[in-house]
């Protein structure tokens, strides 16, 4: 999916605020920023980081430079296993006109050499927020890798469904203990038709999120406060 296609699909579905979280990379965020602003969507920039425990964690930023710098850091500590495009696909990044401007050498689904705890501290250095991803999925989640939801400085927890079950695939499973963290959902979209399939509402206005105007960064403190108001 190109950043342009992602933004245009989201705009058609009336999505107001959208995050791009490629696996272990923020290289497509500049083009994403351009197209979101072109279409009136508030952009959030991020990565879906694979930690050393193989837990997927969302690192989110409202400042593009911060996201790019953090992306460079994560790529510097990713397991240096070369991507094989014939087996796992091309890993390209593009400009706002969808011209390919580069290709990532290392396979981006690999784990980075950083733990869940250490990742949080590094995200905060870049003024970002940390949200464990799809905690109720049976793979690459806190519960699949660590057995439980681990307490930490999480702004929220992302679920496939609310309330989250201990195993998403089994509706008869007991509820997860989410320690009263705010809960959100996410599309985890890897294909265009999945964009916006599990949206959620934020208790914040466009004017509150963009106090300096549409061409400026969203206010991350307003975003944090809106997430804090989510169902628990």
N, CA, C and O of each residue as an XYZ file, in Angstrom:
928
protein
N       0.858     -1.195      0.000
C       0.000      0.000      0.000
C       0.888      1.237      0.000
O       1.804      1.345      0.815
N       0.626      2.156     -0.897
C       1.371      3.410     -0.909
C       0.760      4.384      0.096
O      -0.421      4.267      0.425
N       1.549      5.348      0.591
C       0.989      6.358      1.499
C      -0.187      7.104      0.885
O      -1.145      7.438      1.582
N      -0.120      7.366     -0.412
C      -1.226      8.050     -1.088
C      -2.493      7.211     -1.033
O      -3.560      7.726     -0.699
N      -2.390      5.933     -1.354
C      -3.556      5.046     -1.343
C      -4.126      4.922      0.062
O      -5.344      4.915      0.239
N      -3.263      4.825      1.054
C      -3.729      4.724      2.441
C      -4.542      5.950      2.816
O      -5.641      5.827      3.356
N      -4.009      7.135      2.535
C      -4.702      8.369      2.905
C      -6.006      8.533      2.139
O      -7.019      8.933      2.714
N      -5.987      8.227      0.855
C      -7.207      8.387      0.054
C      -8.286      7.402      0.483
O      -9.465      7.755      0.505
N      -7.909      6.182      0.822
C      -8.883      5.200      1.299
C      -9.469      5.643      2.635
O     -10.673      5.525      2.863
N      -8.608      6.154      3.517
C      -9.087      6.628      4.819
C     -10.018      7.829      4.658
O     -11.035      7.918      5.347
N      -9.685      8.741      3.766
C     -10.535      9.914      3.543
C     -11.909      9.494      3.028
O     -12.925     10.067      3.422
N     -11.942      8.496      2.151
C     -13.226      8.016      1.628
C     -14.082      7.400      2.724
O     -15.308      7.366      2.621
N     -13.424      6.911      3.780
C     -14.151      6.310      4.901
C     -14.369      7.298      6.042
O     -14.751      6.901      7.143
N     -14.127      8.590      5.782
C     -14.402      9.678      6.744
C     -13.559      9.559      8.011
O     -14.017      9.918      9.096
N     -12.347      9.065      7.881
C     -11.439      8.980      9.019
C     -10.763     10.334      9.202
O     -10.247     10.910      8.244
N     -10.767     10.837     10.433
C     -10.260     12.179     10.716
C      -8.795     12.199     11.123
O      -8.084     13.157     10.822
N      -8.339     11.160     11.799
C      -6.963     11.095     12.277
C      -6.451      9.691     12.006
O      -7.149      8.710     12.261
N      -5.230      9.592     11.489
C      -4.743      8.317     10.959
C      -3.265      8.162     11.273
O      -2.493      9.112     11.147
N      -2.877      6.966     11.679
C      -1.468      6.669     11.941
C      -0.937      5.683     10.917
O      -1.604      4.712     10.561
N       0.274      5.948     10.449
C       1.000      5.001      9.616
C       2.042      4.320     10.493
O       2.898      4.987     11.075
N       1.974      3.003     10.588
C       2.900      2.252     11.447
C       3.455      1.057     10.690
O       3.069     -0.082     10.952
N       4.349      1.309      9.764
C       5.030      0.221      9.069
C       5.879     -0.566     10.068
O       6.252     -0.049     11.121
N       6.173     -1.797      9.734
C       7.026     -2.619     10.586
C       8.433     -2.028     10.643
O       9.130     -1.956      9.631
N       8.838     -1.609     11.832
C      10.223     -1.201     12.102
C      10.755     -0.135     11.154
O      11.961     -0.083     10.912
N       9.894      0.709     10.617
C      10.351      1.730      9.674
C       9.397      2.921      9.660
O       8.183      2.766      9.794
N       9.973      4.115      9.495
C       9.154      5.319      9.330
C       9.458      6.017      8.007
O       9.114      7.186      7.834
N      10.091      5.321      7.084
C      10.573      5.944      5.856
C       9.449      6.436      4.944
O       9.673      7.327      4.125
N       8.249      5.873      5.070
C       7.137      6.332      4.232
C       6.311      7.436      4.895
O       5.310      7.885      4.335
N       6.724      7.869      6.072
C       5.954      8.888      6.785
C       5.965     10.264      6.108
O       4.938     10.941      6.148
N       7.072     10.722      5.483
C       7.003     12.026      4.820
C       5.940     12.094      3.722
O       5.187     13.065      3.654
N       5.870     11.084      2.873
C       4.837     11.068      1.835
C       3.454     10.951      2.455
O       2.496     11.559      1.977
N       3.357     10.169      3.517
C       2.098     10.017      4.242
C       1.640     11.362      4.791
O       0.457     11.691      4.699
N       2.552     12.143      5.359
C       2.215     13.464      5.905
C       1.637     14.361      4.812
O       0.635     15.044      5.023
N       2.276     14.351      3.646
C       1.815     15.188      2.532
C       0.386     14.840      2.143
O      -0.448     15.733      1.998
N       0.093     13.558      1.972
C      -1.225     13.166      1.478
C      -2.306     13.310      2.546
O      -3.448     13.637      2.225
N      -1.965     13.073      3.797
C      -2.956     13.304      4.861
C      -3.361     14.768      4.903
O      -4.548     15.087      4.976
N      -2.381     15.654      4.857
C      -2.697     17.087      4.915
C      -3.449     17.531      3.667
O      -4.329     18.387      3.749
N      -3.118     16.968      2.528
C      -3.827     17.278      1.282
C      -5.299     16.927      1.385
O      -6.150     17.599      0.802
N      -5.598     15.861      2.138
C      -6.971     15.356      2.219
C      -7.676     15.744      3.518
O      -8.802     15.310      3.764
N      -7.026     16.555      4.349
C      -7.669     17.015      5.573
C      -7.650     16.018      6.709
O      -8.437     16.141      7.647
N      -6.767     15.027      6.649
C      -6.617     14.044      7.716
C      -5.474     14.477      8.626
O      -4.437     14.938      8.148
N      -5.662     14.331      9.938
C      -4.601     14.628     10.892
C      -3.632     13.447     10.904
O      -4.034     12.338     11.256
N      -2.369     13.654     10.531
C      -1.438     12.529     10.473
C      -0.743     12.266     11.811
O      -0.361     13.193     12.524
N      -0.592     10.990     12.128
C       0.241     10.531     13.237
C       1.276      9.595     12.643
O       0.948      8.739     11.822
N       2.511      9.754     13.049
C       3.609      9.000     12.442
C       4.119      7.964     13.435
O       4.242      8.242     14.628
N       4.414      6.777     12.937
C       4.868      5.768     13.888
C       5.510      4.572     13.237
O       5.748      4.521     12.031
N       5.779      3.613     14.097
C       6.323      2.322     13.688
C       5.627      1.258     14.517
O       5.268      1.493     15.671
N       5.440      0.104     13.933
C       5.073     -1.072     14.703
C       6.378     -1.833     14.947
O       6.844     -2.600     14.104
N       6.942     -1.596     16.120
C       8.248     -2.152     16.446
C       8.102     -3.597     16.904
O       7.209     -3.915     17.690
N       8.970     -4.464     16.419
C       9.062     -5.825     16.935
C      10.210     -5.855     17.937
O      11.374     -5.698     17.566
N       9.877     -6.056     19.204
C      10.891     -6.031     20.249
C      11.684     -7.339     20.267
O      11.399     -8.269     19.513
N      12.679     -7.384     21.141
C      13.501     -8.596     21.265
C      12.662     -9.800     21.674
O      13.002    -10.937     21.345
N      11.553     -9.552     22.398
C      10.654    -10.636     22.800
C       9.682    -11.022     21.691
O       8.854    -11.916     21.864
N       9.788    -10.325     20.526
C       8.873    -10.480     19.391
C       7.453    -10.057     19.755
O       6.471    -10.655     19.314
N       7.375     -9.011     20.569
C       6.111     -8.344     20.869
C       5.989     -7.140     19.942
O       6.939     -6.370     19.805
N       4.848     -6.969     19.313
C       4.603     -5.802     18.484
C       4.121     -4.650     19.366
O       3.167     -4.788     20.132
N       4.797     -3.521     19.240
C       4.488     -2.337     20.047
C       4.428     -1.130     19.122
O       5.310     -0.934     18.286
N       3.382     -0.324     19.277
C       3.247      0.889     18.477
C       4.001      2.028     19.143
O       3.769      2.341     20.311
N       4.902      2.644     18.392
C       5.593      3.860     18.820
C       5.043      4.987     17.951
O       5.233      4.979     16.735
N       4.362      5.954     18.564
C       3.636      6.975     17.824
C       4.164      8.367     18.147
O       4.523      8.662     19.288
N       4.206      9.218     17.125
C       4.717     10.578     17.249
C       3.818     11.519     16.450
O       3.206     11.121     15.458
N       3.748     12.752     16.891
C       3.043     13.753     16.084
C       4.022     14.643     15.329
O       3.614     15.443     14.487
N       5.306     14.506     15.625
C       6.342     15.265     14.931
C       7.059     14.356     13.937
O       7.566     13.298     14.309
N       7.098     14.770     12.681
C       7.663     13.927     11.631
C       9.156     13.693     11.838
O       9.637     12.574     11.662
N       9.883     14.729     12.206
C      11.327     14.558     12.421
C      11.600     13.545     13.524
O      12.509     12.722     13.414
N      10.805     13.612     14.590
C      10.988     12.661     15.695
C      10.753     11.236     15.227
O      11.497     10.327     15.594
N       9.717     11.037     14.416
C       9.425      9.695     13.909
C      10.543      9.193     13.003
O      10.930      8.026     13.071
N      11.058     10.078     12.157
C      12.141      9.671     11.257
C      13.410      9.328     12.036
O      14.085      8.344     11.733
N      13.727     10.144     13.038
C      14.917      9.878     13.846
C      14.778      8.569     14.616
O      15.729      7.795     14.723
N      13.591      8.334     15.146
C      13.364      7.090     15.875
C      13.432      5.897     14.928
O      13.945      4.838     15.289
N      12.915      6.074     13.722
C      12.998      5.006     12.730
C      14.431      4.648     12.383
O      14.757      3.473     12.211
N      15.284      5.651     12.278
C      16.699      5.402     12.012
C      17.331      4.605     13.152
O      18.140      3.706     12.924
N      16.947      4.952     14.379
C      17.476      4.223     15.531
C      17.051      2.761     15.495
O      17.879      1.871     15.686
N      15.771      2.506     15.254
C      15.282      1.123     15.241
C      15.962      0.329     14.131
O      16.346     -0.822     14.337
N      16.111      0.934     12.966
C      16.748      0.199     11.867
C      18.206     -0.127     12.197
O      18.747     -1.123     11.717
N      18.834      0.713     13.014
C      20.238      0.465     13.363
C      20.400     -0.717     14.304
O      21.501     -1.248     14.448
N      19.299     -1.142     14.954
C      19.393     -2.250     15.907
C      18.531     -3.439     15.489
O      18.329     -4.369     16.270
N      18.024     -3.408     14.255
C      17.231     -4.536     13.780
C      18.160     -5.710     13.468
O      19.320     -5.515     13.104
N      17.646     -6.916     13.613
C      18.436     -8.099     13.260
C      18.862     -7.988     11.801
O      18.006     -7.875     10.924
N      20.176     -8.019     11.516
C      20.670     -7.747     10.155
C      20.534     -8.941      9.217
O      21.522     -9.502      8.741
N      19.279     -9.313      8.967
C      18.976    -10.422      8.051
C      18.445     -9.813      6.761
O      17.433     -9.114      6.783
N      19.102    -10.065      5.653
C      18.751     -9.426      4.393
C      17.369     -9.857      3.909
O      16.989    -11.022      4.021
N      16.638     -8.904      3.377
C      15.341     -9.217      2.789
C      15.526     -9.940      1.457
O      16.450     -9.655      0.696
N      14.626    -10.879      1.198
C      14.591    -11.584     -0.076
C      13.292    -11.208     -0.780
O      12.250    -11.803     -0.503
N      13.334    -10.228     -1.689
C      12.093     -9.735     -2.298
C      11.260    -10.809     -2.973
O      10.033    -10.715     -2.991
N      11.909    -11.834     -3.532
C      11.149    -12.890     -4.215
C      10.314    -13.699     -3.239
O       9.291    -14.267     -3.622
N      10.740    -13.759     -1.973
C      10.011    -14.547     -0.974
C       9.135    -13.679     -0.076
O       8.033    -14.083      0.292
N       9.614    -12.502      0.274
C       8.901    -11.690      1.279
C       8.483    -10.320      0.762
O       7.983     -9.501      1.533
N       8.676    -10.058     -0.513
C       8.167     -8.824     -1.093
C       9.166     -7.677     -1.057
O      10.147     -7.703     -0.314
N       8.894     -6.681     -1.870
C       9.739     -5.490     -1.911
C       9.495     -4.632     -0.681
O       8.380     -4.575     -0.162
N      10.538     -3.971     -0.222
C      10.450     -3.080      0.938
C      10.901     -1.684      0.497
O      12.005     -1.241      0.812
N      10.031     -1.016     -0.229
C      10.395      0.272     -0.818
C       9.779      1.418     -0.023
O       8.816      1.240      0.723
N      10.364      2.597     -0.208
C       9.741      3.810      0.306
C       9.685      4.810     -0.833
O      10.525      4.795     -1.733
N       8.682      5.682     -0.784
C       8.339      6.503     -1.945
C       8.238      7.968     -1.574
O       8.167      8.326     -0.399
N       8.233      8.821     -2.610
C       7.986     10.243     -2.401
C       6.504     10.523     -2.564
O       5.713      9.601     -2.762
N       6.125     11.788     -2.483
C       4.701     12.133     -2.515
C       4.050     11.838     -3.856
O       2.825     11.754     -3.945
N       4.862     11.678     -4.909
C       4.327     11.334     -6.228
C       4.378      9.833     -6.504
O       4.154      9.391     -7.631
N       4.674      9.060     -5.470
C       4.740      7.607     -5.525
C       5.919      7.084     -6.338
O       5.906      5.941     -6.795
N       6.926      7.912     -6.513
C       8.165      7.437     -7.112
C       8.978      6.706     -6.058
O       9.119      7.200     -4.940
N       9.514      5.545     -6.390
C      10.345      4.803     -5.446
C      11.678      5.532     -5.287
O      12.385      5.774     -6.265
N      12.009      5.876     -4.051
C      13.256      6.602     -3.805
C      14.277      5.749     -3.051
O      15.411      6.180     -2.843
N      13.885      4.553     -2.644
C      14.829      3.680     -1.976
C      14.197      2.357     -1.616
O      12.979      2.196     -1.688
N      15.031      1.413     -1.227
C      14.566      0.094     -0.801
C      15.357     -0.312      0.433
O      16.573     -0.132      0.494
N      14.655     -0.859      1.408
C      15.270     -1.223      2.677
C      15.975     -2.562      2.532
O      15.424     -3.509      1.972
N      17.193     -2.631      3.041
C      18.027     -3.822      2.860
C      17.639     -4.956      3.796
O      17.498     -6.099      3.359
N      17.463     -4.649      5.096
C      17.168     -5.698      6.072
C      15.672     -6.000      6.119
O      14.835     -5.117      5.929
N      15.364     -7.251      6.373
C      13.969     -7.682      6.461
C      13.296     -7.011      7.660
O      13.720     -7.192      8.801
N      12.246     -6.238      7.389
C      11.668     -5.377      8.420
C      10.796     -6.115      9.432
O      10.434     -5.541     10.459
N      10.457     -7.355      9.169
C       9.672     -8.104     10.157
C      10.553     -8.697     11.253
O      10.045     -9.260     12.222
N      11.866     -8.571     11.102
C      12.768     -9.085     12.129
C      12.635     -8.308     13.433
O      12.171     -7.168     13.449
N      13.048     -8.941     14.515
C      13.041     -8.278     15.817
C      14.185     -7.285     15.909
O      15.269     -7.504     15.369
N      13.916     -6.181     16.609
C      14.971     -5.233     16.940
C      15.607     -5.658     18.261
O      14.968     -6.299     19.095
N      16.847     -5.297     18.433
C      17.576     -5.697     19.644
C      17.279     -4.722     20.773
O      18.157     -3.993     21.233
N      16.026     -4.723     21.212
C      15.593     -3.853     22.297
C      14.388     -4.497     22.977
O      13.496     -5.019     22.310
N      14.368     -4.457     24.302
C      13.265     -5.064     25.045
C      12.071     -4.127     25.099
O      12.176     -2.946     24.770
N      10.944     -4.664     25.514
C       9.738     -3.848     25.671
C      10.001     -2.685     26.612
O       9.640     -1.549     26.306
N      10.622     -2.952     27.749
C      10.879     -1.895     28.726
C      11.816     -0.827     28.172
O      11.549      0.366     28.314
N      12.904     -1.243     27.547
C      13.868     -0.273     27.023
C      13.299      0.514     25.851
O      13.665      1.670     25.638
N      12.407     -0.109     25.092
C      11.780      0.588     23.975
C      10.999      1.802     24.465
O      11.078      2.878     23.873
N      10.253      1.628     25.538
C       9.446      2.731     26.056
C      10.301      3.939     26.379
O       9.967      5.062     26.004
N      11.401      3.709     27.074
C      12.282      4.813     27.453
C      12.807      5.544     26.220
O      12.911      6.771     26.221
N      13.134      4.799     25.176
C      13.670      5.414     23.961
C      12.591      6.219     23.231
O      12.883      7.286     22.691
N      11.365      5.728     23.207
C      10.270      6.467     22.571
C      10.044      7.788     23.298
O       9.842      8.823     22.663
N      10.078      7.752     24.624
C       9.849      8.966     25.396
C      10.941     10.000     25.152
O      10.678     11.201     25.218
N      12.158      9.552     24.873
C      13.239     10.482     24.529
C      12.890     11.288     23.281
O      13.354     12.415     23.112
N      12.071     10.704     22.412
C      11.671     11.361     21.170
C      10.266     11.973     21.278
O       9.652     12.320     20.269
N       9.773     12.099     22.506
C       8.457     12.698     22.776
C       7.329     11.945     22.063
O       6.439     12.543     21.458
N       7.398     10.625     22.157
C       6.344      9.805     21.578
C       5.529      9.101     22.637
O       5.756      9.280     23.833
N       4.589      8.309     22.198
C       3.764      7.504     23.098
C       3.877      6.043     22.691
O       4.188      5.726     21.543
N       3.621      5.163     23.647
C       3.824      3.728     23.452
C       2.516      2.983     23.710
O       1.891      3.155     24.756
N       2.110      2.157     22.752
C       0.873      1.389     22.865
C       1.157     -0.049     22.433
O       1.394     -0.280     21.248
N       1.142     -1.016     23.336
C       1.271     -2.417     22.924
C       0.185     -2.777     21.911
O      -0.985     -2.446     22.101
N       0.575     -3.448     20.851
C      -0.339     -3.707     19.738
C      -1.106     -5.013     19.919
O      -0.605     -5.974     20.502
N      -2.329     -5.022     19.406
C      -3.209     -6.199     19.332
C      -2.930     -7.210     20.455
O      -2.515     -8.341     20.202
N      -3.165     -6.783     21.681
C      -2.814     -7.593     22.853
C      -3.580     -8.905     22.923
O      -3.163     -9.824     23.628
N      -4.690     -9.006     22.206
C      -5.511    -10.213     22.265
C      -5.329    -11.105     21.044
O      -6.157    -11.979     20.791
N      -4.276    -10.900     20.299
C      -3.987    -11.788     19.174
C      -3.082    -12.924     19.626
O      -2.272    -12.748     20.535
N      -3.212    -14.096     18.995
C      -2.407    -15.260     19.402
C      -1.006    -15.283     18.812
O      -0.343    -16.320     18.848
N      -0.539    -14.159     18.266
C       0.822    -14.092     17.728
C       1.320    -12.662     17.817
O       0.563    -11.716     17.600
N       2.605    -12.509     18.138
C       3.272    -11.213     18.176
C       2.571    -10.197     19.084
O       2.531     -9.004     18.781
N       2.034    -10.673     20.170
C       1.381     -9.806     21.145
C       2.006    -10.051     22.510
O       2.767    -11.001     22.696
N       1.679     -9.191     23.456
C       2.168     -9.405     24.824
C       1.694    -10.745     25.370
O       2.455    -11.460     26.023
N       0.445    -11.079     25.103
C      -0.096    -12.305     25.689
C       0.464    -13.551     25.015
O       0.647    -14.579     25.666
N       0.737    -13.467     23.713
C       1.297    -14.646     23.040
C       2.756    -14.850     23.411
O       3.215    -15.987     23.516
N       3.487    -13.764     23.611
C       4.922    -13.870     23.856
C       5.287    -13.899     25.336
O       6.251    -14.558     25.726
N       4.523    -13.189     26.157
C       4.854    -13.073     27.579
C       3.826    -13.728     28.490
O       4.054    -13.863     29.693
N       2.703    -14.133     27.924
C       1.683    -14.836     28.702
C       0.614    -13.951     29.283
O      -0.511    -14.400     29.497
N       0.943    -12.688     29.546
C      -0.001    -11.746     30.165
C       0.280    -10.350     29.605
O       1.281    -10.124     28.925
N      -0.629     -9.424     29.909
C      -0.347     -8.017     29.672
C       0.597     -7.547     30.775
O       0.300     -7.702     31.960
N       1.705     -6.987     30.393
C       2.709     -6.531     31.344
C       2.481     -5.058     31.647
O       2.248     -4.263     30.736
N       2.545     -4.697     32.906
C       2.379     -3.295     33.287
C       3.572     -2.473     32.796
O       4.713     -2.935     32.803
N       3.280     -1.255     32.375
C       4.324     -0.357     31.905
C       3.750      1.027     31.656
O       2.584      1.276     31.960
N       4.544      1.922     31.111
C       4.096      3.307     30.888
C       3.288      3.458     29.605
O       3.541      4.359     28.806
N       2.325      2.579     29.415
C       1.553      2.571     28.181
C       0.499      3.675     28.202
O      -0.171      3.881     29.213
N       0.360      4.369     27.102
C      -0.706      5.366     26.977
C      -2.051      4.681     26.801
O      -3.079      5.195     27.242
N      -2.043      3.538     26.166
C      -3.258      2.739     25.952
C      -2.827      1.340     25.559
O      -1.639      1.064     25.387
N      -3.808      0.462     25.418
C      -3.584     -0.878     24.894
C      -4.455     -1.041     23.652
O      -5.636     -0.691     23.661
N      -3.864     -1.574     22.584
C      -4.641     -1.821     21.377
C      -5.175     -3.249     21.394
O      -4.447     -4.195     21.698
N      -6.449     -3.390     21.066
C      -7.120     -4.696     21.068
C      -7.736     -4.958     19.692
O      -8.011     -4.032     18.929
N      -7.940     -6.215     19.404
C      -8.732     -6.574     18.232
C     -10.204     -6.352     18.542
O     -10.971     -5.898     17.693
N     -10.586     -6.681     19.776
C     -11.971     -6.454     20.196
C     -11.973     -5.961     21.629
O     -11.055     -6.250     22.397
N     -13.006     -5.218     21.983
C     -13.195     -4.712     23.348
C     -14.499     -5.277     23.887
O     -15.542     -5.131     23.250
N     -14.457     -5.939     25.082
C     -13.279     -6.195     25.912
C     -12.434     -7.315     25.320
O     -12.962     -8.216     24.668
N     -11.115     -7.261     25.546
C     -10.232     -8.262     24.943
C     -10.300     -9.601     25.657
O     -10.373     -9.670     26.884
N     -10.273    -10.656     24.866
C     -10.253    -12.012     25.410
C      -8.821    -12.512     25.491
O      -7.925    -11.967     24.846
N      -8.611    -13.548     26.284
C      -7.261    -14.076     26.440
C      -6.746    -14.708     25.155
O      -5.534    -14.790     24.956
N      -7.630    -15.150     24.292
C      -7.248    -15.609     22.961
C      -8.338    -15.175     21.990
O      -9.485    -15.611     22.094
N      -7.974    -14.318     21.053
C      -8.961    -13.756     20.144
C      -9.717    -14.839     19.386
O     -10.906    -14.685     19.109
N      -9.040    -15.929     19.050
C      -9.656    -16.957     18.211
C     -10.724    -17.775     18.944
O     -11.501    -18.486     18.307
N     -10.768    -17.680     20.271
C     -11.695    -18.490     21.057
C     -12.637    -17.587     21.848
O     -12.253    -17.078     22.901
N     -13.878    -17.375     21.357
C     -14.813    -16.493     22.053
C     -15.161    -16.961     23.464
O     -15.695    -16.177     24.248
N     -14.877    -18.203     23.804
C     -15.173    -18.700     25.134
C     -14.074    -18.435     26.144
O     -14.209    -18.797     27.313
N     -13.000    -17.817     25.719
C     -11.886    -17.553     26.616
C     -12.235    -16.464     27.626
O     -13.104    -15.633     27.362
N     -11.570    -16.459     28.773
C     -11.813    -15.413     29.767
C     -11.249    -14.077     29.300
O     -10.441    -14.014     28.374
N     -11.692    -13.014     29.962
C     -11.190    -11.685     29.628
C      -9.752    -11.514     30.098
O      -9.338    -12.078     31.110
N      -9.008    -10.728     29.342
C      -7.654    -10.383     29.756
C      -7.696     -9.376     30.895
O      -8.624     -8.573     30.990
N      -6.697     -9.422     31.751
C      -6.532     -8.384     32.761
C      -5.753     -7.245     32.111
O      -4.566     -7.381     31.816
N      -6.431     -6.125     31.892
C      -5.801     -4.984     31.222
C      -5.440     -3.875     32.203
O      -5.082     -2.775     31.780
N      -5.524     -4.140     33.488
C      -5.029     -3.238     34.531
C      -5.569     -1.809     34.410
O      -4.897     -0.846     34.780
N      -6.769     -1.691     33.895
C      -7.449     -0.392     33.807
C      -6.771      0.589     32.846
O      -6.972      1.799     32.954
N      -5.978      0.081     31.919
C      -5.427      0.953     30.889
C      -6.536      1.350     29.911
O      -7.484      0.587     29.724
N      -6.439      2.517     29.288
C      -7.373      2.858     28.213
C      -7.236      1.857     27.068
O      -6.141      1.382     26.769
N      -8.357      1.547     26.439
C      -8.375      0.551     25.372
C      -8.767      1.197     24.048
O      -9.696      2.002     23.982
N      -8.043      0.829     22.999
C      -8.386      1.261     21.649
C      -8.425      0.037     20.746
O      -7.978     -1.045     21.124
N      -8.959      0.222     19.565
C      -8.902     -0.808     18.531
C      -8.032     -0.274     17.393
O      -7.669      0.902     17.377
N      -7.705     -1.147     16.447
C      -6.906     -0.722     15.313
C      -7.120     -1.646     14.143
O      -7.416     -2.827     14.325
N      -6.972     -1.119     12.938
C      -7.254     -1.927     11.751
C      -6.148     -2.936     11.476
O      -6.402     -3.982     10.880
N      -4.907     -2.632     11.909
C      -3.756     -3.485     11.580
C      -3.789     -3.818     10.096
O      -3.606     -4.968      9.697
N      -4.027     -2.790      9.286
C      -4.278     -3.001      7.865
C      -2.996     -3.312      7.108
O      -2.023     -2.562      7.181
N      -3.003     -4.410      6.388
C      -1.926     -4.766      5.472
C      -2.408     -4.739      4.021
O      -1.620     -4.918      3.093
N      -3.719     -4.511      3.836
C      -4.325     -4.422      2.516
C      -5.303     -3.255      2.525
O      -5.853     -2.935      3.578
N      -5.538     -2.608      1.384
C      -6.402     -1.426      1.348
C      -7.792     -1.658      1.933
O      -8.342     -0.788      2.609
N      -8.353     -2.831      1.671
C      -9.724     -3.086      2.146
C      -9.811     -3.195      3.663
O     -10.908     -3.165      4.219
N      -8.671     -3.320      4.342
C      -8.680     -3.417      5.801
C      -8.558     -2.060      6.490
O      -8.718     -1.973      7.707
N      -8.278     -1.003      5.734
C      -8.124      0.312      6.335
C      -9.442      0.751      6.965
O     -10.485      0.739      6.312
N      -9.389      1.134      8.224
C     -10.570      1.623      8.927
C     -11.547      0.551      9.337
O     -12.696      0.864      9.648
N     -11.134     -0.717      9.349
C     -12.106     -1.776      9.674
C     -12.425     -1.825     11.170
O     -13.462     -2.364     11.557
N     -11.555     -1.273     12.014
C     -11.846     -1.222     13.454
C     -11.532      0.174     13.985
O     -10.595      0.337     14.766
N     -12.300      1.180     13.575
C     -12.018      2.545     14.022
C     -12.448      2.760     15.480
O     -13.216      1.976     16.036
N     -11.941      3.825     16.075
C     -12.393      4.203     17.414
C     -12.469      5.725     17.496
O     -11.862      6.436     16.696
N     -13.219      6.206     18.469
C     -13.443      7.644     18.615
C     -12.502      8.240     19.648
O     -12.165      7.604     20.646
N     -12.082      9.480     19.388
C     -11.280     10.247     20.333
C     -12.093     11.452     20.798
O     -12.732     12.129     19.992
N     -12.063     11.710     22.089
C     -12.786     12.853     22.660
C     -11.899     14.091     22.561
O     -11.372     14.574     23.563
N     -11.743     14.593     21.343
C     -10.962     15.804     21.093
C     -11.396     16.374     19.751
O     -11.691     15.629     18.816
N     -11.433     17.687     19.662
C     -11.820     18.327     18.411
C     -10.598     18.557     17.526
O      -9.459     18.506     17.990
N     -10.850     18.805     16.271
C      -9.764     19.116     15.336
C      -9.010     20.363     15.799
O      -7.785     20.430     15.699
N      -9.755     21.349     16.306
C      -9.126     22.586     16.751
C      -8.230     22.347     17.965
O      -7.188     22.988     18.102
N      -8.628     21.434     18.839
C      -7.796     21.106     19.996
C      -6.542     20.356     19.579
O      -5.458     20.607     20.106
N      -6.688     19.437     18.634
C      -5.542     18.650     18.188
C      -4.583     19.463     17.326
O      -3.382     19.194     17.300
N      -5.120     20.462     16.618
C      -4.303     21.284     15.721
C      -4.429     22.755     16.109
O      -4.949     23.549     15.325
N      -3.969     23.132     17.290
C      -4.156     24.519     17.747
C      -3.405     25.552     16.911
O      -3.766     26.729     16.913
N      -2.360     25.119     16.195
C      -1.575     26.056     15.389
C      -1.923     25.985     13.906
O      -1.252     26.600     13.077
N      -2.972     25.235     13.573
C      -3.382     25.159     12.179
C      -3.068     23.823     11.544
O      -2.310     23.023     12.093
N      -3.653     23.587     10.387
C      -3.614     22.272      9.759
C      -2.237     21.891      9.230
O      -1.963     20.703      9.055
N      -1.365     22.855      8.972
C      -0.034     22.547      8.451
C       0.983     22.284      9.562
O       2.149     22.005      9.282
N       0.551     22.372     10.808
C       1.444     22.157     11.942
C       1.208     20.779     12.543
O       0.251     20.089     12.195
N       2.109     20.388     13.463
C       1.980     19.091     14.132
C       0.748     19.062     15.024
O       0.351     20.079     15.594
N       0.152     17.883     15.137
C      -0.890     17.696     16.147
C      -0.255     17.806     17.533
O       0.912     17.465     17.726
N      -1.034     18.281     18.479
C      -0.555     18.446     19.860
C      -0.555     17.083     20.544
O      -1.617     16.508     20.783
N       0.623     16.570     20.857
C       0.696     15.221     21.417
C       0.099     15.161     22.815
O      -0.383     14.106     23.227
N       0.120     16.261     23.552
C      -0.478     16.258     24.889
C      -1.993     16.152     24.801
O      -2.616     15.481     25.624
N      -2.585     16.800     23.822
C      -4.034     16.675     23.606
C      -4.371     15.251     23.194
O      -5.375     14.691     23.634
N      -3.530     14.667     22.349
C      -3.743     13.276     21.939
C      -3.680     12.346     23.142
O      -4.513     11.449     23.274
N      -2.706     12.546     24.016
C      -2.587     11.725     25.217
C      -3.836     11.839     26.086
O      -4.372     10.832     26.549
N      -4.295     13.071     26.304
C      -5.467     13.276     27.149
C      -6.716     12.648     26.541
O      -7.558     12.113     27.261
N      -6.834     12.714     25.214
C      -7.977     12.081     24.557
C      -7.928     10.582     24.704
O      -8.960      9.945     24.914
N      -6.750     10.006     24.600
C      -6.606      8.556     24.773
C      -6.896      8.140     26.220
O      -7.436      7.061     26.460
N      -6.539      8.995     27.177
C      -6.796      8.691     28.575
C      -8.297      8.586     28.865
O      -8.692      7.938     29.833
N      -9.124      9.208     28.047
C     -10.580      9.199     28.243
C     -11.251      7.958     27.644
O     -12.458      7.765     27.792
N     -10.471      7.136     26.979
C     -11.038      5.956     26.341
C     -11.558      4.971     27.392
O     -11.182      5.014     28.564
N     -12.447      4.076     26.919
C     -12.982      3.017     27.774
C     -11.845      2.203     28.369
O     -10.803      2.019     27.740
N     -12.054      1.714     29.592
C     -11.028      0.933     30.283
C     -11.574     -0.433     30.658
O     -10.859     -1.242     31.249
